[in-house]
């Protein structure tokens, strides 16, 4: 009996350490394959800028996926929020008003998705796939004949941070949101409700959990991550097009899996999956690109990694899920 318990403890420890080991292994592998180019001073800055958007979206998505909902509209929501914010900046010449617009749009869509998920009895992931596609298309309509919305077209100069300033802003935003997510998920009843809801909606309802409020709250937290990501994109790129954040939806999904969290949500949901997975997928993308692979080849490699990780991880949690 003790041997069985010890084996379970070891397996649990290994399972918890796997995402960290995976991240380190990916870094070492691509650092070797790229001849040291991966962690060169120039590429580290690019890695930081790339990981921020995915990490912010993934941290918020932990609450949504943890609740048992599959949201594929994150990229579209970031794109649309950033486009509206950039447009307001150009029209008013005010970054403050643009930021307010970004937050308002992101929160509005978070609320709409939360209410839809909590009240409409249809497969939610289908709704989010359509929503993400529609939002990206609307951005193309807003842009019109132009290739993008550029802050340089504003009536007066919009704050343009230096590389160092942008790095500081990125770090402050990601650290603040990470701490907030960890506190809410691990030290408040919200985290318990999210895990119970993702584990089994019926038992969660019988336990007295308000499913509608928990669902809406989860999407609102995710919307905060979307808003911050959209703000940083506008500030850093200073140009928003219909393809902005186009891969974020898939990146978040892959990141959560690589971070050690089942996409079905439930008790094994954890905030660390968002940040670890985002870092891993960013290093993977950067390493493959530096090696000279085309966009299509990179997507194929990402897909293979995703399928393999999902297949392996499914053995450890599939049989532990309660019927929904």
C-alpha positions as CSV (number, residue, x, y, z in Angstrom):
1,X,0.0,0.0,0.0
2,X,2.8,2.3,0.9
3,X,4.6,1.5,-2.4
4,X,1.5,2.3,-4.4
5,X,1.1,5.6,-2.5
6,X,4.8,6.4,-3.1
7,X,4.4,5.7,-6.8
8,X,1.4,8.0,-7.0
9,X,3.3,10.7,-5.1
10,X,6.3,10.4,-7.5
11,X,4.0,10.4,-10.5
12,X,2.3,13.6,-9.2
13,X,5.7,15.3,-8.6
14,X,6.9,14.4,-12.1
15,X,3.6,15.6,-13.6
16,X,3.9,18.9,-11.8
17,X,7.5,19.3,-12.9
18,X,6.9,18.2,-16.5
19,X,6.0,21.7,-17.9
20,X,9.1,23.2,-16.3
21,X,11.3,20.4,-17.6
22,X,9.7,20.8,-21.1
23,X,10.4,24.5,-21.2
24,X,14.0,24.1,-20.2
25,X,14.4,21.2,-22.7
26,X,13.0,23.3,-25.5
27,X,15.3,26.2,-24.7
28,X,18.4,24.0,-24.6
29,X,17.4,22.2,-27.8
30,X,16.8,25.2,-29.9
31,X,19.8,27.1,-28.4
32,X,21.9,24.2,-29.7
33,X,20.1,23.9,-33.1
34,X,20.3,27.6,-33.8
35,X,24.0,27.9,-32.8
36,X,23.2,30.3,-29.9
37,X,21.0,32.6,-31.9
38,X,17.9,31.8,-29.8
39,X,19.2,33.5,-26.7
40,X,21.2,36.2,-28.4
41,X,20.7,39.7,-27.1
42,X,18.6,40.8,-30.1
43,X,16.3,37.8,-30.1
44,X,15.7,37.8,-26.3
45,X,13.9,41.2,-26.7
46,X,11.8,39.7,-29.5
47,X,11.0,36.7,-27.4
48,X,9.8,39.0,-24.5
49,X,7.6,41.0,-26.9
50,X,6.2,37.8,-28.4
51,X,5.5,35.9,-25.2
52,X,3.6,38.8,-23.5
53,X,0.5,38.8,-25.7
54,X,0.1,35.0,-25.6
55,X,0.9,34.9,-21.9
56,X,-1.7,37.6,-21.0
57,X,-4.4,35.9,-23.1
58,X,-3.5,32.4,-21.7
59,X,-3.5,33.5,-18.0
60,X,-7.0,34.9,-18.4
61,X,-8.0,31.8,-20.5
62,X,-7.1,29.6,-17.5
63,X,-10.4,30.7,-15.9
64,X,-12.5,30.1,-19.0
65,X,-11.0,26.7,-20.0
66,X,-10.8,25.8,-16.3
67,X,-14.6,26.3,-16.1
68,X,-15.1,23.8,-19.0
69,X,-15.6,26.3,-21.8
70,X,-13.5,26.3,-25.1
71,X,-12.9,29.8,-26.2
72,X,-11.4,30.2,-29.7
73,X,-12.2,33.9,-30.1
74,X,-9.3,35.4,-28.1
75,X,-7.4,36.4,-31.2
76,X,-10.4,38.1,-32.8
77,X,-11.2,39.9,-29.5
78,X,-7.7,41.2,-29.2
79,X,-7.6,42.3,-32.8
80,X,-10.9,44.1,-32.6
81,X,-10.1,45.7,-29.3
82,X,-6.7,46.9,-30.5
83,X,-8.3,48.2,-33.8
84,X,-10.9,50.2,-32.0
85,X,-8.3,51.6,-29.5
86,X,-5.9,52.5,-32.3
87,X,-8.7,54.2,-34.2
88,X,-9.7,56.3,-31.2
89,X,-6.0,57.2,-30.7
90,X,-5.8,58.4,-34.3
91,X,-9.1,60.3,-34.2
92,X,-8.5,62.0,-30.8
93,X,-4.7,62.0,-30.5
94,X,-5.1,60.6,-27.0
95,X,-3.6,57.3,-25.8
96,X,-5.7,57.5,-22.6
97,X,-9.0,57.6,-24.6
98,X,-7.7,54.8,-26.8
99,X,-6.9,52.7,-23.8
100,X,-10.4,53.3,-22.3
101,X,-11.9,52.2,-25.6
102,X,-9.8,49.0,-25.6
103,X,-10.8,48.1,-22.1
104,X,-14.5,48.9,-22.8
105,X,-14.6,46.8,-25.9
106,X,-12.7,43.8,-24.3
107,X,-15.0,43.9,-21.2
108,X,-18.1,44.1,-23.4
109,X,-17.2,41.1,-25.4
110,X,-16.2,39.2,-22.3
111,X,-19.6,40.0,-20.8
112,X,-21.4,38.9,-24.0
113,X,-19.5,35.6,-24.2
114,X,-20.1,34.9,-20.5
115,X,-23.8,35.5,-20.7
116,X,-24.0,33.4,-23.9
117,X,-22.1,30.5,-22.3
118,X,-24.2,30.6,-19.2
119,X,-27.6,30.9,-20.8
120,X,-27.6,29.5,-24.4
121,X,-27.5,25.7,-24.7
122,X,-25.4,25.3,-27.8
123,X,-21.8,24.1,-28.3
124,X,-19.9,27.2,-27.1
125,X,-16.7,26.6,-29.0
126,X,-18.7,26.9,-32.3
127,X,-19.9,30.3,-31.2
128,X,-16.4,31.5,-30.4
129,X,-14.9,30.2,-33.7
130,X,-17.5,32.2,-35.6
131,X,-17.2,35.2,-33.3
132,X,-13.4,35.3,-33.8
133,X,-13.7,35.1,-37.6
134,X,-16.4,37.8,-37.7
135,X,-14.4,40.2,-35.5
136,X,-11.3,39.9,-37.7
137,X,-13.5,40.5,-40.8
138,X,-15.1,43.6,-39.2
139,X,-11.6,45.0,-38.6
140,X,-10.9,44.6,-42.3
141,X,-14.1,46.5,-43.0
142,X,-13.1,49.3,-40.6
143,X,-9.6,49.6,-42.1
144,X,-11.1,49.8,-45.6
145,X,-8.7,50.4,-48.4
146,X,-5.8,51.0,-46.0
147,X,-3.4,48.2,-45.0
148,X,-3.7,49.0,-41.3
149,X,-4.6,51.6,-38.7
150,X,-1.4,53.5,-37.8
151,X,-0.8,55.7,-34.8
152,X,1.5,57.9,-36.9
153,X,-1.7,59.2,-38.7
154,X,-2.9,60.8,-35.4
155,X,-3.2,64.6,-35.3
156,X,-0.5,64.8,-32.7
157,X,2.3,62.5,-31.6
158,X,1.2,59.5,-29.5
159,X,3.6,58.3,-26.7
160,X,6.2,56.1,-28.4
161,X,8.2,54.2,-25.8
162,X,11.8,53.3,-26.3
163,X,12.8,49.6,-26.4
164,X,13.8,49.8,-22.7
165,X,10.6,51.6,-21.7
166,X,8.5,49.0,-23.6
167,X,10.3,46.2,-21.9
168,X,9.6,47.7,-18.5
169,X,5.9,48.3,-19.4
170,X,5.6,44.6,-20.6
171,X,7.2,43.3,-17.4
172,X,5.0,45.4,-15.2
173,X,1.8,44.4,-17.0
174,X,2.5,40.6,-17.1
175,X,3.8,40.5,-13.4
176,X,0.8,42.5,-12.2
177,X,-1.7,40.3,-14.1
178,X,0.1,37.1,-13.1
179,X,0.0,38.0,-9.4
180,X,-3.7,39.0,-9.6
181,X,-4.6,35.7,-11.4
182,X,-2.6,33.6,-8.9
183,X,-4.3,35.3,-6.0
184,X,-7.8,35.0,-7.4
185,X,-7.4,31.4,-8.5
186,X,-5.6,30.0,-5.5
187,X,-6.6,32.2,-2.6
188,X,-10.3,33.0,-3.2
189,X,-13.4,31.0,-3.7
190,X,-13.4,31.8,-7.4
191,X,-10.7,29.3,-8.1
192,X,-12.6,26.6,-6.2
193,X,-15.8,27.4,-8.1
194,X,-14.0,27.4,-11.5
195,X,-12.4,23.9,-10.8
196,X,-15.7,22.5,-9.6
197,X,-17.6,23.9,-12.6
198,X,-15.0,22.5,-15.0
199,X,-14.9,19.2,-13.3
200,X,-18.7,18.6,-13.3
201,X,-21.4,21.1,-13.9
202,X,-24.1,19.0,-12.3
203,X,-22.3,18.4,-9.1
204,X,-21.2,22.1,-9.0
205,X,-24.8,23.2,-9.2
206,X,-25.8,20.7,-6.5
207,X,-23.0,22.1,-4.3
208,X,-24.7,25.5,-4.4
209,X,-22.3,27.1,-6.9
210,X,-23.9,29.9,-8.9
211,X,-23.0,28.6,-12.4
212,X,-24.1,31.8,-14.2
213,X,-22.1,34.2,-12.0
214,X,-19.0,32.0,-12.0
215,X,-19.1,31.7,-15.8
216,X,-19.6,35.4,-16.4
217,X,-16.8,36.2,-13.9
218,X,-14.5,33.8,-15.6
219,X,-15.0,35.5,-19.0
220,X,-14.6,39.0,-17.4
221,X,-11.2,38.0,-16.0
222,X,-10.2,36.6,-19.4
223,X,-11.3,39.9,-20.9
224,X,-8.9,41.8,-18.7
225,X,-6.0,39.8,-20.2
226,X,-7.4,40.5,-23.7
227,X,-7.5,44.3,-22.9
228,X,-4.0,44.4,-21.6
229,X,-2.7,42.4,-24.5
230,X,-4.5,44.7,-27.0
231,X,-3.1,47.8,-25.3
232,X,0.5,46.5,-25.4
233,X,0.1,45.5,-29.1
234,X,-1.1,49.0,-30.0
235,X,1.7,50.6,-28.0
236,X,4.4,48.4,-29.3
237,X,3.5,47.8,-33.0
238,X,1.7,51.2,-33.5
239,X,-0.1,49.5,-36.4
240,X,-3.1,47.2,-36.3
241,X,-4.4,45.2,-39.3
242,X,-6.9,42.4,-39.8
243,X,-4.3,39.8,-39.2
244,X,-3.1,41.2,-35.8
245,X,-3.2,38.5,-33.1
246,X,-4.4,36.0,-35.7
247,X,-2.6,33.1,-34.2
248,X,-3.3,33.9,-30.5
249,X,-6.3,31.6,-30.3
250,X,-4.4,28.5,-31.3
251,X,-1.3,29.6,-29.4
252,X,-3.3,29.9,-26.1
253,X,-4.8,26.5,-26.6
254,X,-1.4,24.9,-27.3
255,X,0.2,26.9,-24.4
256,X,-2.3,25.6,-21.9
257,X,-1.7,22.0,-22.9
258,X,2.1,22.5,-22.9
259,X,1.7,24.1,-19.5
260,X,0.2,20.9,-18.1
261,X,-3.5,21.8,-18.0
262,X,-6.2,19.6,-19.6
263,X,-8.4,21.6,-22.1
264,X,-11.4,20.0,-20.4
265,X,-10.6,22.2,-17.3
266,X,-11.6,21.0,-13.8
267,X,-9.4,20.3,-10.8
268,X,-6.2,20.1,-12.7
269,X,-6.5,23.7,-13.9
270,X,-3.7,25.9,-12.8
271,X,-2.5,29.5,-13.5
272,X,1.1,28.4,-14.0
273,X,0.0,26.6,-17.2
274,X,-0.7,29.9,-18.8
275,X,2.7,31.4,-18.3
276,X,4.8,28.3,-18.7
277,X,2.9,27.2,-21.9
278,X,3.1,30.7,-23.4
279,X,6.9,30.7,-22.8
280,X,7.3,27.2,-24.3
281,X,5.2,27.9,-27.5
282,X,7.0,31.2,-28.0
283,X,10.5,29.6,-27.8
284,X,9.2,26.8,-30.1
285,X,8.0,29.4,-32.7
286,X,11.1,31.5,-32.5
287,X,13.5,28.5,-32.7
288,X,11.7,27.0,-35.7
289,X,11.7,30.4,-37.5
290,X,15.4,31.0,-36.8
291,X,16.1,27.6,-38.3
292,X,14.6,28.8,-41.6
293,X,11.3,27.0,-41.6
294,X,8.5,28.5,-43.5
295,X,5.2,29.6,-41.8
296,X,3.5,26.4,-43.1
297,X,6.2,24.2,-41.8
298,X,6.2,25.9,-38.4
299,X,2.4,25.3,-38.2
300,X,2.9,21.6,-39.0
301,X,5.5,21.2,-36.3
302,X,3.3,23.1,-33.8
303,X,0.3,20.8,-34.7
304,X,2.4,17.7,-34.2
305,X,3.7,18.8,-30.8
306,X,0.1,19.7,-29.8
307,X,-1.3,16.3,-30.8
308,X,1.5,14.4,-29.1
309,X,1.2,16.3,-25.8
310,X,-2.6,16.0,-25.8
311,X,-2.3,12.2,-26.5
312,X,0.2,11.7,-23.7
313,X,-1.5,13.9,-21.1
314,X,-4.9,12.4,-21.8
315,X,-3.9,9.1,-20.2
316,X,-3.4,10.8,-16.9
317,X,-6.7,12.6,-16.6
318,X,-9.2,11.0,-18.9
319,X,-10.3,8.3,-16.6
320,X,-10.5,10.7,-13.6
321,X,-13.2,12.9,-15.1
322,X,-16.6,12.6,-13.8
323,X,-19.5,12.2,-16.3
324,X,-20.8,15.6,-17.3
